[in-house]
Amino acid sequence: MSEFNQQKFINSLSNIQRIRTSDILTPSNQNHLHTFSTLPSTNQTLWQLIDSGASPGTIVIATQQTSGRGQWGRNWKSTIGGLYMSVATNISISQTPQLTLSTAWGIASSLEDYGVPVKIKWPNDLILENRKLGGILTETRINKKKISTAVIGIGINWANSVPDRGINLQSYYRNQCQTEISSLEMLAAIVFHGLDSAIKQLLDLGIESILPGYTQLLINMGQEVLVENRLGKIVGVTNSGELKVKINPDSGTLNTQSQILSSEIYLKPGTISLGYGQVSKGVRE
C-alpha cells in the first residue's frame, strides 16, 4: 500500500467541489492538510496541532494508527489500507450528539451519492451489507456551555483487514458491476465533503433538517429492544441524539431512572447495546 497522496486528494476534492459546491479546503490552502505514515491517533495529533495554533478546517490523515480509538474508549484497529482522518471545526452549538448525528448522516449520504448504499447504526456506525464499514469519534471542548472546538475522527475500511463483522469497500466492489470510488484519496475527499456539507446544514437549518434523512438511513428503526425487562420498539431519534423507544404497555414496570413520556422513553448513547436487527438489551455497550 503506497503513501496517501496529498495532491491526488486535493484534486479529487476540487472536482467534488465544482460539482457539489463546497469551499472549506482548496488547493490554495493546502497547509490545512497534514498526512502521516503512522500515528498513535489522528484525533490526538490534531488536538496537539490545535494547541499549537492550527485553525478550523485542519485535517490530519494517517496511513495507519497504532492506538486508534472508538466510542466508549474502545480500541479501533487501524491497519494499513484504511482511511483514518480527523477534522477540526469550531462549530458553536450546545449539544455534541447533534454534531455526531449530522456527521454520520453527511458521510453516509455522500457515499450514497457515489453508489455505496451505506446505512447508519445509532448513533455513529456506518454500515454496509449489515457489516461495519466505519465509525465516527467526536471529541469536543466546551466553553460557556457551547462547543468551542471539536475534532471529528473518521475511520473507513478501504482495503485494510477487517474483523468478521466488518467489511471494506474493496471486498464490496468485487461483487459490483461498477466502481465509482477509484482510490483512497477519492474516498477521503467524498467523506470530507459529506462532513463539511452536514456541518453547514446543521449551522444553517438546525438538526431538525437533518433528522428525517438520518432516521431514513437508520438500520435500527423498528428494531425490538429490551429496556429494564420491558419490550419496546425503536421509533426515532430526538433532537438531542437520544433514541426514542415505544414501550409495549403490557411488558412490566419501568425504573424511574429512565426518561418517560407516556409509553415512549428516551435512551442516551451508551446505555443500550444495539445489534443488527435482533432484540437488544438496555445495558451499556
N, C-alpha and C positions, 0 to 999 in steps of 0.2 A: 504494500500500500504506500503510495507516494505521499509527500507532504501536502498539506492543504495549500492550494494555490490562491493567494490573495487577489491577484488580478483577474483570475477566472471568476471568483466570487463577485468582484466589483462589476465585471461585465454582465454577469447574469442578473445582478440586482438592477443595473441600469436598464436592461431590456424589460424587466418586470415593471420598473417604474414608468417607462414610456407607455406600457400597455395599461397599467392599473393605478397610476398616479400615486406615488409616494416620494418623499423628498428628504428623509432624515439622513441617509448615508449616500453620498455621491462620490465619484472619483476625485472631486476637488478637496474632500476632507478625509482622505484615507488614514490620517493619523488617528482616527477613532477606532481603527481596527488593529487588534493585536492577536497574532497567531503563534502557537507554540507546538513543539513536537510532543512534549509530555508535561503535565501539570498534576499536582495533587488534586486540585479542584478549580474549575473555571470561575465559579462563584467567588471562592476565596481570593483568587488572583484579582478579580475585578474589584472587590472591596478594597484591596490594597492599592490598586490604581486610583480609585475614587479618593482614598485618603491622601493620595499624592497629587490630587488636583484634576483627575480625569473628569470630563464633562458628560452630561446625559447624552445617550446615543452611542457611548463607547461599547465596543464589542470585544469579547475575548473568545477565541476558538482554540481548542486543543485537539491534536490527533488522538490522544488517549489521556485518561485521568487515572491516577493511582489511588486516589481517595475520594472518588465521586460520591455525592450524597443524594438521596431521595427524600421523600416526605417521611416525617417521624423519625429522622436520624438513621434511616436505613442506608446501607451501602448500595451505590449504583455501579454495577460492573461496567467499566468503560474501556473496553479493549479497542485496539486499532481497527479502524474501518467504520466507526460510528460518527455521528455528529454530536459534538459536545460544545455548546455555545452558551455564553451568558451575555446579557444586555442590560445596560444601566439606564434608568429613567428617573426623572424627578416628578412623576405624576403626583398631584396633590388631591388625594381622596382619603377618606377616613377608614375604609374597610379593605384590608389586604385581600380577603377572599374574592372581592369583585375583580381585582386585578388578575388573580389566578384563573377564575372562570372565563374572563374575557380573553386572556391569552390562549387558553385551551381551545376556545371556540375559534379564535382568529387563525391559529395554526392549522386546526382540523379543516376549516373552511378553505384555507389557501391550498392545502394538499388536495382537497376535493376538486378544486379548480383545475388541478393537473392530473386528474384521473385516478387518484388514490382515495378510495372510499373509507376514510378514517372516521371512527366514532369516538365518543368520549365516555370513559368510566369515571363517575363522580369521585372527587372533584376535578382531577387533573391528569388522568392517564389517557394516552392516545392509543386507540385500539384498532387493529386491522385484522379481519377474519377471526374475531374472537380471541386474538392474542395481542400481547402488549408490544406496540411499536415504539412507544416513547413515553416520556413524562416531563413534568414541569416542576421546578422548585422555586418558589417566590420568597425572597428574603427582603425585609424592609427595615428602615429606621424611621421612627416616629418622632415628630416634633409638634407640640400643641395639639395632640390627638389626631394629627394628619400625617400621611406618609410624606417624609421629606426626600428620601431616596429609596429606590427599590432596585434590586438585582434579580433578574429573571433568568434562571438557568433552564436550559432545554437539552434533553438528550433524545436523539432519534436514531434508531437502528438502521444503518445503511447497508454495510457489507460486513459488519462485525459479528462475532459469535454471540448467540443468544441462548438463554435457558429454554426449556421445553415449552413454557407458557409465553415465550416471546416470539417475535417474527422480525426479520429485517426486510427492507424494500427489495434487495437483490433476489431473495428467495421468492418473494411475492411476484416479482416481474417474470420469473421463469415460467409462470403459468398464464401470462398475459400476452395478448397479440400485439399490444402497443405499449411503448415505454416513453412517457413524456419527460420524466426527470432523468437526465443523462449522466449526472455527476454529483459527487458530494457537495461541490461548490454551488451547483444549481439548487440542490436541496436546501442548503444553508440560506440562499437568497430567498427562496419561497417561504421558508419558515420565518425569516426575519420580516419579510413583507407582511405576512399574516399577523405577526405580533404587533408590528407598527400600526397596521390598519385598525386592529382591535383596540389598541390604546387610544387612538384618535377618536374612534367611535364612542368609547367609554367616556372620554372627556367631553365630547360634543353633545351626545344624546343620552348618556346615562346607561346604567346597567339594564334598565327596562327595555332598551332597544336591542340588547344582546341576548337576554334570557330566552326568548322564543327560539332563536336559532340554536342556542346551547342545548335546550331541552330536546329539540328535534334530533340532535346528534347523540343524545344520552342513551347508552345501551341499558341503563338501569330503569328507565321508565316502565312502570307496570310490574317491576320485579317484586316478589314477595319477600318480606323481611320479618324476623322475629325481634321485637323490642321489649325487653323485660317480660318475656314469656307471653307476649301478645302478638298475634299475626297482623301484619299490615301490608300495604302496597304502596310503592313509591309513585307519587303523583306529580312531582315537580321540584323546583328549587326556589328558595326565597331570594329577595334582593341582596341579602347579606350572606348568601352562599350556603345556607343550611338546606338539608334535604327534607322535602315535605313527604311525610308518610301518613296515609289514611289508615287508621286502625279499625280492624273488624270489631264492632261493639260487643260481640259475643265471645271474645277471647281473653277474659280475665281483667285484672285491675292494673293500672299504671302506677309506677312510682312517681312521687311528686317532683323529683329532680328533672323530669322531662318537661319541656315547654309544651303546653297543651292548648289547642284551640278547637273546641268541640271534639270531634273524633280525629282531628289532624294534629300530628306532633311534628316538631322541627328538630333535626339532628345535626349537630355541628360536625365538621370534618374531623376524622379521627375517633369518633365514638361508635362507628359501626364498620364491620368488615364486609365488603361487597365483593361477590364473585362475578361470574359472567352469566347470570341468569338464574342460578339456583337460589333456594331460600337461604338468606344470610342472617347472621345473628348480630344483635346490637351489642358488640363488645369492641374495645379498642383494637385496631389492627396492629 
